[in-house]
Amino acid sequence: NGQTKRVIIFGNRKCSYSLLRGLKFSEPEPFTEMEIRYENAYGGVDLDSFGPDQPMIYPRNFIGKGFIVKNIKEGLDKLELPNIEDPDYLLTPDNIITEKMENWQTQPMPQGFGWYGKLWYPRCSYAGVLPAYMSLYKEILEAASGLVPKDQVEQFKKFKLPMLDFKFFNGASPGLIFPFLKGGEVISLVNMSPHGNIDIKLPDVKLKIGIDIGKGMQYPEVVLQTVCILKEQNRLYLVWRGAIDSPGPDKMTEITKMDVVIEEG
C-alpha cells in the first residue's frame, strides 16, 4: 500500500541542568543493539514536579521515559531520555518541559512497532459498553432508582456511558493500522538487521471459514485481521477472521453448537 512508519534510534542519553549552561542533553552513548520497546520510547511517570504523592503520568505511554512537567533541577538531572523517537518531532531542551500537565497532548507520540496498551491514549478513548449490554445498563439504572437517594439517581441518569468503538480491540502500534491486507504484499524492514534490509512477502492465501451455531453453516467474509512479525525469532504469524451475528447475551441459550470449518481456496 506504499505506507511507511519511520523511527530514529539514539544511544542512552540523560538531561542535565545548571544555571550557567541551562538545560542540556548528553551525547548519545554508542550501542550495537537497541530493543524497540515502549520502555525505550517517550513517556513515563514524572515523580518530581509535584512530588511522589502526586505522580504525573503520560497518558500515551505509562512505561516510557523522558516525560517531565516542571523545570526542576532534581528531576531533570536524573531524567533518562527516550531511545526511540519520531524523526519528524524530536524531543529537544526547548520542548521537553510541558510546564502544565494539560500540555501533554502537544508532546511527541511514543514510537515503536509493538502492541499498544489498552489503557493508553488514544486507544482507551474507544472503550465503552457493548451495544448488546446497553439494555442491561438501563435495567441496573431502574433497579438503583429505589435503592439510592433520588438526587443521586438524577445525577446518574445525566451520565451516559459511551458506546464501545471496536477500534478499542485493535492493539497495533499507531502508524501500523491499515485497511485490510489481501496477501501477497511485501513488508520491508529497513536498517533493522546487521545483514541488510529484510523483505517479507505475505502468503497469498485465500481462506473459507464456515461457522454453525445451531442455525446451519454460515460462510462470512474472511479478512486478514493481524500480521505480526517476530524478527528476532524469524517468525511471521497471520490471523484471518470471519464473523457472524450473535443473538446477544440474553439469548445465549439459542447457541446450541459451535462448529467451525476452515478451508483453503
Residue, then its C-alpha position, 0 to 999 in steps of 0.5 A: n500500500g506504499q505506507t511507511k512508519r519511520v523511527i530514529i534510534f539514539g544511544n542512552r542519553k540523560c538531561s542535565y541542568s545548571l544555571l550557567r549552561g541551562l538545560k542540556f542533553s548528553e551525547p548519545e552513548p554508542f550501542t550495537e543493539m537497541e530493543i524497540r520497546y515502549e520502555n525505550a520510547y517517550g513517556g513515563v511517570d514524572l515523580d518530581s514536579f509535584g512530588p511522589d504523592q502526586p505522580m504525573i503520568y503520560p497518558r500515551n505511554f505509562i512505561g516510557k521515559g523522558f516525560i517531565v512537567k516542571n523545570i526542576k533541577e532534581g528531576l531533570d538531572k536524573l531524567e533518562l531520555p527516550n531511545i526511540e523517537d519520531p524523526d519528524y518531532l524530536l524531543t529537544p531542551d526547548n520542548i521537553i518541559t510541558e510546564k502544565m500537565e494539560n500540555w501533554q497532548t502537544q508532546p511527541m507520540p511514543q514510537g515503536f512497532g509493538w502492541y499498544g496498551k489498552l489503557w493508553y491514549p488514544r486507544c482507551s478513548y474507544a472503550g465503552v459498553l457493548p451495544a448488546y449490554m446497553s439494555l442491561y445498563k438501563e435495567i441496573l439504572e431502574a433497579a438503583s432508582g429505589l435503592v439510592p437517594k433520588d438526587q443521586v439517581e438524577q445525577f446518574k441518569k445525566f451520565k451516559l456511558p459511551m458506546l464501545d468503538f471496536k477500534f478499542f480491540n485493535g492493539a497495533s502500534p499507531g502508524l501500523i493500522f491499515p485497511f485490510l491486507k489481501g496477501g501477497e504484499v511485501i513488508s520491508l524492514v529497513n536498517m533493522s538487521p546487521h545483514g541488510n534490509i529484510d523483505i517479507k512477502l505475505p502468503d497469498v492465501k485465500l481462506k473459507i471459514g464456515i461457522d454453525i451455531g445451531k442455525g446451519m453453516q454460515y460462510p462470512e467474509v474472511v479478512l486478514q485481521t493481524v500480521c505480526i512479525l517476530k524478527e528476532q525469532n524469524r517468525l511471521y504469524l497471520v490471523w484471518r477472521g470471519a464473523i457472524d451475528s450473535p443473538g446477544p447475551d440474553k439469548m445465549t441459550e439459542i447457541t446450541k453448537m459451535d462448529v467451525v470449518i476452515e478451508e483453503g481456496 
